[in-house]
Amino acid sequence: MDRFQAMQVFVRVVDANSFTRAADSLSLPRTTVTTIIQNLERLLGVRLLNRTTRRIGLTPDGAGYYQHCVRILADVEETEACFQEAALRLKGRLRIDVPTCIGRLILIPSLCDFHDKYPDVELVLGLGDRPVDMVQEAVDCVIRAGDLEDSSLVARRIGTLQTVTCASPTYVARHGMPQTIESLRDHHAVHYFSSRTGRNCAWDFKVDGKHQEVDMKGTVAVNEAGAYLDCGLKGFGLIQTARYMALPYLQSGELIEILPQWKPSSTAISVLYPQSRQLSPKVRAFTDWVAELFAGCPLLSGRDETDPAAASCAVYQRNQGQTAPAQPPVPAIPALADMAPRRRTAREEAAEYVL
């Protein structure tokens, strides 16, 4: 039984002093109203109404229950009205924290749209790849990728992060093009280290539906996504970076995709906020807006740059019309043997804070 509906029906019967008039005002059959009241009395274990052929009267228990119902229904109506009004006229400060490149390449180019919808919201945008204490730093919500370990936060998935392995033409000319996953051990990588643990993120590939880690040599390690991409562009080594970040350089030929037949694992992207912010109209409005924004950006929604929607995404408009140079052909490689069960990688551990 829907208890909330039963409360509404009971109050309407008492106010109308008639089952028939209550049924008409609620657009319900009279038999339905009668059944609801009977089920409510059975649930409570008390008689609420004294019924005669001419009038309806409240029992003592019914009078007490009526007062409680009136107060509860009034609170619900007041709460709904408050949120409905807030949705039409959101105002105040909203502090969010996002990875630098997500903010710079995805959010900031679209902030005019958010401001047009919510002109009275002051958006305080924190950019960085470090973890934040949302409670201590008074952050309303964050955008992060990877497995979410903090059960005290509410998470809403908004997209999928695709990763690409690539290198600059300078690096390839100097060291050659890797042809197999095993050959990567003879190459140099730019390492990304976790700001939380200090450990380098492992290199990860998906082969025949299974995950394989590769130990890579390297002489440079950074902990910021933009700097990591810059190191790859300068030829310091191979990199595994977010595909949405690398795409303009892949299109222009400044980067070359390595081992395209074996993709790195994809990662979920989520908006996180404390449970205390769950009913905040401003947080809900921002979450809905950014979810729609990511849905329109193919590489952040599990699709690829061939999707027709790519034309409307700012990430894909850079270097438009340029033609990338042809890449060396990659020979077919026999299927690898079954590998050991997958364990959680350092990349996934750091992905909560890095895009």
For each residue, the residues with C-beta under 8 A, 3 or more apart:
1: 6 36 39 40 43
2: 5 6
3: 6 7 43
4: 7 8 76
5: 2 8 9 36
6: 1 2 3 9 10 36 37 39 40 43
7: 3 4 10 11 69 72 73
8: 4 5 11 12 26 73
9: 5 6 12 13 22 26 28 33 36 37 40
10: 6 7 13 14 36 37 40 48 65 66 69
11: 7 8 14 15 66 69 70 73
12: 8 9 15 16 22 25 26
13: 9 10 16 17 18 19 22 33 37 49 56
14: 10 11 17 49 56 58 62 66
15: 11 12 22
16: 12 13 21 22 25
17: 13 14 21 55 56
18: 13 21 22 56
19: 13 22 23 30 33 34 37 56
20: 23 24 30
21: 16 17 18 24 25
22: 9 12 13 15 16 18 19 25 26 33
23: 19 20 26 28 29 30 32 33
24: 20 21 27
25: 12 16 21 22
26: 8 9 12 22 23 33
27: 24
28: 9 23 32 33
29: 23 32 33
30: 19 20 23 33 34
31: 34 35
32: 23 28 29 35 36
33: 9 13 19 22 23 26 28 29 30 36 37
34: 19 30 31 37 38
35: 31 32 38 39
36: 1 5 6 9 10 32 33 39 40
37: 6 9 10 13 19 33 34 40 41 48 49
38: 34 35 41 42
39: 1 6 35 36 42 43
40: 1 6 9 10 36 37 43 44 48
41: 37 38 44 45 46 47 48 49
42: 38 39 45
43: 1 3 6 39 40
44: 40 41 48 61 65
45: 41 42
46: 41 59 61 62 65
47: 41 50 59 61 62
48: 10 37 40 41 44 58 59 61 62 65 66
49: 13 14 37 41 56 57 58 59 62
50: 47 56 57 58 59
51: 56
52: 55 56 57
53:
54:
55: 17 52
56: 13 14 17 18 19 49 50 51 52
57: 49 50 52
58: 14 48 49 50 62 63 66
59: 46 47 48 49 50 62 63
60: 63 64
61: 44 46 47 48 64 65
62: 14 46 47 48 49 58 59 65 66
63: 58 59 60 66 67
64: 60 61 67 68
65: 10 44 46 48 61 62 68 69
66: 10 11 14 48 58 62 63 69 70
67: 63 64 70 71
68: 64 65 71 72
69: 7 10 11 65 66 72 73
70: 11 66 67 73 74
71: 67 68 74 75
72: 7 68 69 75 76
73: 7 8 11 69 70 76 77
74: 70 71 77 78
75: 71 72 78 79
76: 4 72 73 79 80
77: 73 74 80 81
78: 74 75 81 82
79: 75 76 82 83
80: 76 77 83 84
81: 77 78 84 85
82: 78 79 85 86
83: 79 80 86 87 279 281
84: 80 81 87 88
85: 81 82 88 89
86: 82 83 89 90 281
87: 83 84 90 281 285
88: 84 85
89: 85 86 120
90: 86 87 118 120 121 281 282 285
91: 120 121
92: 120 121 122 282
93: 121 122 124
94: 121 122 123 124 140 282 283 286
95: 124 126 138 139 140
96: 123 124 125 126 139 140 141 142 143 286
97: 126 127 128 132 134 137 139 141 142 143
98: 102 103 107 125 126 127 142 143
99: 102 103 127 128 129 143 144 145 225 353 354 355
100: 103 104 127 128 129 224 225 226
101: 104 105 225 226 229 242 245 355
102: 98 99 105 106 107 143 355
103: 98 99 100 106 107 108 125 127
104: 100 101 107 108 127 226
105: 101 102 108 109 244 245 314 315
106: 102 103 109 110 244 293 294 297 300 314 315
107: 98 102 103 104 110 111 125 290 293
108: 103 104 105 111 125
109: 105 106 314
110: 106 107 113 114 293 314
111: 107 108 114 115 123
112: 115 116
113: 110 116 117 289
114: 110 111 117 118 121 123 286 289
115: 111 112 118 119 121 123
116: 112 113 119
117: 113 114 285 289
118: 90 114 115 121 282 285
119: 115 116
120: 89 90 91 92
121: 90 91 92 93 94 114 115 118 282 285
122: 92 93 94
123: 94 96 111 114 115 286
124: 93 94 95 96
125: 96 98 103 107 108
126: 95 96 97 98 132 139
127: 97 98 99 100 103 104
128: 97 99 100 132
129: 99 100 195 223 224 225 353 354 355
130: 195 353
131: 195 196 352 353
132: 97 126 128 137 139 142
133: 136 137
134: 97 137 138 139 140 141 142 153 272 273 274
135: 138 274
136: 133
137: 97 132 133 134
138: 95 134 135
139: 95 96 97 126 132 134 142
140: 94 95 96 134 273 277 280 282 283 286
141: 96 97 134 271 272 273 277 283 286 287
142: 96 97 98 132 134 139 271 272 273
143: 96 97 98 99 102 158 269 270 271 272 290 355
144: 99 148 269 270 272 351 352 353 355
145: 99 161 267 268 269 270 351 352 354 355
146: 267 268 348 349 350 351 352
147: 268 344 348 351 352
148: 144 153 155 270 272 352
149: 352
150: 153 272
151:
152: 274 275
153: 134 148 150 272 273 274 275
154: 272 273 274 275 277 278
155: 148 270 271 272
156: 270 271 287 291
157: 268 269 270
158: 143 269 270 271 287 290 291 294 295
159: 268 269 291 294 295 297 300 301 302
160: 266 267 268 269 300 301 302
161: 145 242 266 267 268 269 300 351 355
162: 242 243 244 263 266 299 302 304
163: 240 241 242 243 263 264 265 266 267
164: 240 241 242 243 246 250 257 263 264
165: 203 205 238 239 240 257 258 259 264
166: 232 238 239 241 246 249 250 255 256 257 258
167: 171 172 232 235 237 238 239 255 256 258
168: 171 172 232 233 234 235 254 255 256
169: 172 173 253 254 256 325
170: 173 174 234 235
171: 167 168 174 175 235 236 237 238
172: 167 168 169 175 176 177 256
173: 169 170
174: 170 171 235
175: 171 172 187 188
176: 172
177: 172 256 258 328 330
178: 183 184 186 187 238 258 259
179: 183 330 331 333
180: 183 184 259 333
181: 184 205 207 212 214 259 262 336
182: 185
183: 178 179 180 186 187
184: 178 180 181 187 189 203 214 216 238 259
185: 182 214 215 216 217
186: 178 183
187: 175 178 183 184 216 217 237 238
188: 175 216 217 218 219 236 237 238
189: 184 203 216 217 218 237 238 239
190: 218 220 221 222 228 231 232 236 237 238 239
191: 200 201 216 218 220 221 222
192: 200 201 221 222 223 225 228 350 354
193: 198 199 200 201 221 222 223 350
194: 197 198 199 200 201 223 346 349 350 353 354
195: 129 130 131 198 223 350 353
196: 131 349 350 353
197: 194 346 349 350
198: 193 194 195
199: 193 194 346 349 350
200: 191 192 193 194 218 221 346
201: 191 192 193 194 345 346 347 349 350 354
202: 213 214 215 345 346 347
203: 165 184 189 213 214 215 216 240 264 347
204: 211 212 213 214 240 264 265 345 347 348
205: 165 181 211 212 213 214 259 262 263 264 265
206: 209 210 211 212 262 263 264 265
207: 181 210 211 212 262 336 339
208: 335 336 338
209: 206
210: 206 207 338 339 342
211: 204 205 206 207 265 339 342 345
212: 181 204 205 206 207 336 339
213: 202 203 204 205 345
214: 181 184 185 202 203 204 205
215: 185 202 203
216: 184 185 187 188 189 191 203 238
217: 185 187 188 189
218: 188 189 190 191 200 221 237
219: 188 236 237
220: 190 191 231 236 237
221: 190 191 192 193 200 218
222: 190 191 192 193 227 228 231
223: 129 192 193 194 195
224: 100 129 227 228
225: 99 100 101 129 192 228 229 241 242 245 354 355
226: 100 101 104 229 230
227: 222 224 230 231
228: 190 192 222 224 225 231 232 239 241
229: 101 225 226 232 233 239 241 245 246 249
230: 226 227 233 234
231: 190 220 222 227 228 234 236 237 239
232: 166 167 168 190 228 229 235 236 237 238 239 241 255
233: 168 229 230 249 254 255
234: 168 170 230 231
235: 167 168 170 171 174 232
236: 171 188 190 219 220 231 232
237: 167 171 187 188 189 190 218 219 220 231 232
238: 165 166 167 171 178 184 187 188 189 190 216 232 258
239: 165 166 167 189 190 228 229 231 232
240: 163 164 165 203 204 264 347
241: 163 164 166 225 228 229 232 245 246
242: 101 161 162 163 164 225 245 246 299 355
243: 162 163 164 246 247 299
244: 105 106 162 247 297 299 300 315
245: 101 105 225 229 241 242
246: 164 166 229 241 242 243 249 250 255
247: 243 244 250 251 299 305 315 316
248: 251 252 315 318 319
249: 166 229 233 246 252 253 254 255
250: 164 166 246 247 253 254 255 256 257 324
251: 247 248 318 319 322 324
252: 248 249 319 322 324
253: 169 249 250 256 322 323 324 325
254: 168 169 233 249 250
255: 166 167 168 232 233 246 249 250
256: 166 167 168 169 172 177 250 253 327
257: 164 165 166 250 260 327
258: 165 166 167 177 178 238
259: 165 178 180 181 184 205 262 330
260: 257 263 330
261: 330 333
262: 181 205 206 207 259
263: 162 163 164 205 206 260 266
264: 163 164 165 203 204 205 206 240
265: 163 204 205 206 211 347 348
266: 160 161 162 163 263 302
267: 145 146 160 161 163 348 351
268: 145 146 147 157 159 160 161
269: 143 144 145 157 158 159 160 161 294 300 355
270: 143 144 145 148 155 156 157 158
271: 141 142 143 155 156 158 286 287 290 291
272: 134 141 142 143 144 148 150 153 154 155
273: 134 140 141 142 153 154 277 278 280 283 287
274: 134 135 152 153 154 277 278
275: 152 153 154 278
276:
277: 140 141 154 273 274 280 283
278: 154 273 274 275 283
279: 83 284
280: 140 273 277 283 284
281: 83 86 87 90 284 285
282: 90 92 94 118 121 140 285 286
283: 94 140 141 273 277 278 280 286 287
284: 279 280 281 287 288
285: 87 90 117 118 121 281 282 288 289
286: 94 96 114 123 140 141 271 282 283 289 290
287: 141 156 158 271 273 283 284 290 291
288: 284 285 291 292
289: 113 114 117 285 286 292 293
290: 107 143 158 271 286 287 293 294
291: 156 158 159 271 287 288 294 295
292: 288 289 295 296
293: 106 107 110 289 290 296 297
294: 106 158 159 269 290 291 297 300 301
295: 158 159 291 292 301
296: 292 293 301 309 312 313
297: 106 159 244 293 294 300 301 309 313 315
298: 301 303 304 305 306 307 309 310 313
299: 162 242 243 244 247 303 304 305 315
300: 106 159 160 161 244 269 294 297
301: 159 160 294 295 296 297 298
302: 159 160 162 266
303: 298 299 307 309
304: 162 298 299 307
305: 247 298 299 310 316
306: 298 310
307: 298 303 304 310
308: 311
309: 296 297 298 303 312 313
310: 298 305 306 307 313 316
311: 308 316 317
312: 296 309
313: 296 297 298 309 310 316 317
314: 105 106 109 110 317 318
315: 105 106 244 247 248 297 299 318
316: 247 305 310 311 313 320
317: 311 313 314 320
318: 248 251 314 315
319: 248 251 252 322
320: 316 317
321:
322: 251 252 253 319
323: 253
324: 250 251 252 253 327
325: 169 253
326:
327: 256 257 324
328: 177
329:
330: 177 179 259 260 261
331: 179
332:
333: 179 180 261 336
334:
335: 208
336: 181 207 208 212 333 339
337:
338: 208 210
339: 207 210 211 212 336
340:
341:
342: 210 211
343:
344: 147 348 349
345: 201 202 204 211 213 348 349
346: 194 197 199 200 201 202 349 350
347: 201 202 203 204 240 265 350 351
348: 146 147 204 265 267 344 345 351
349: 146 194 196 197 199 201 344 345 346 352
350: 146 192 193 194 195 196 197 199 201 346 347 353 354
351: 144 145 146 147 161 267 347 348 354 355
352: 131 144 145 146 147 148 149 349
353: 99 129 130 131 144 194 195 196 350
354: 99 129 145 192 194 201 225 350 351
355: 99 101 102 129 143 144 145 161 225 242 269 351
